[in-house]
Amino acid sequence: MSALLSFLLSNSTVFGIGAAIIAAFGWGVRQRLAGERAERSRQAAAEAAARDVADQVDNDIGALPAASARKELRSWARD
């Protein structure tokens, strides 16, 4: 067993191929993590935009007089 391990580590071609395989695997993992981070930031931006719209709607409703707000919101209520 040690002879086989010694051969694999001393042979530069086999060692280089093994290193390339490990490097490719590491690069793939890094790309996957970068994709996850990008997706999280995209979702956070979308949620922030939705929160801004919701805040604007809340502000618009709060700025209306009570009678006007009831009239506007009546169309959204179920009978």
Secondary structure, 3 states (H helix, E strand, C coil): CHHHHHHHHHCHHHHHHHHHHHHHHHHHHHHHHHHHHHHHHHHHHHHHHHHHHHHHHHHHHHHCCHHHHHHHHHCCCCC
